[in-house]
Amino acid sequence: MIRLDKFLCETVGVTRTQATRLLKEKRVTVSGDIVKSGALKIAEDADVEFDGAPLRLSGPRYIMMNKPEGYVCSHEDGHNPTVFILLDEVGADKLHIAGRLDCDTTGLLLLTDDGQWSHRVTSPKHKCDKVYRVVLDDPISEETADVFSEGLLLRGEKTDTLPAQLEQVSEKEALLTIHEGKYHQVKRMFAAVGNKVVGLHRESVGELVLDEALAPGEYRQLTPQEIALFQPKK
């Protein structure tokens, strides 16, 4: 059994708040009857319709979360809470993260149980762009953009980073687009030019942009169109 509002989140691709609104607008029926309470428990194969269209729970899951600061991207951690405790999902232990974020990094986080899909998100072969909003401890030097665009060798690495694009927003803030995912890459890149990252927020992965309606810690299911962004083109 599953709550009706959770069922709507997973099948329609809305937040819990949006699901509540849809129910109040009398747009959801169960076995032909209008239902306005999201707390109603239904079977996963129940006869549910939204605006007259049948809804079914099937296939793998794809989730977008606005990761808050202070949560780690693992199922277990002895010191910090994990992002998985933020999920009100059946079988959350079967989900994994497609592109982890550090404990103090916020923003777009993708979770799924589709291994091939997550591979296309994270594999260096696919060179999936990732855009970060970065806040620095010191003013950004004039040569930083040129250094990043040429690629640089980070400590402990054998190859240079791929060329990255830096768009300065203010004296100490910028948008950085990288095309790979080396360990702590953004922080290490700025450290290599003598600066320190004090705030880091991932805004997008490929063409998928973080939903502005999601508050820190909130999540929703991806829409079919969003899922398709990381699937082979037909």
Buried (B, 14 or more C-beta within 10 A) or exposed (E): EBBBBBBBBBBBBBBBEBBBEBBEEEBBBBEEEEBBEBEBEBEEEBBBBBEEEEBEBEEEBBBBBBBBBEBBBBBEEEEEEBBBEBBEBEEBEEBBBBBBBBBBBBBBBBBBBBEEBBEBBBEEEEEBBBBBBBBBEEEBEEEBBEBBEEBBEBEEEEEEBBEBBBEBEEEBEBBBBBBBBBEEBBBBBBBBBEBEBBBBBBBBBBEBEBBEEBEBBBBBBBBEEBBEBBEEEE
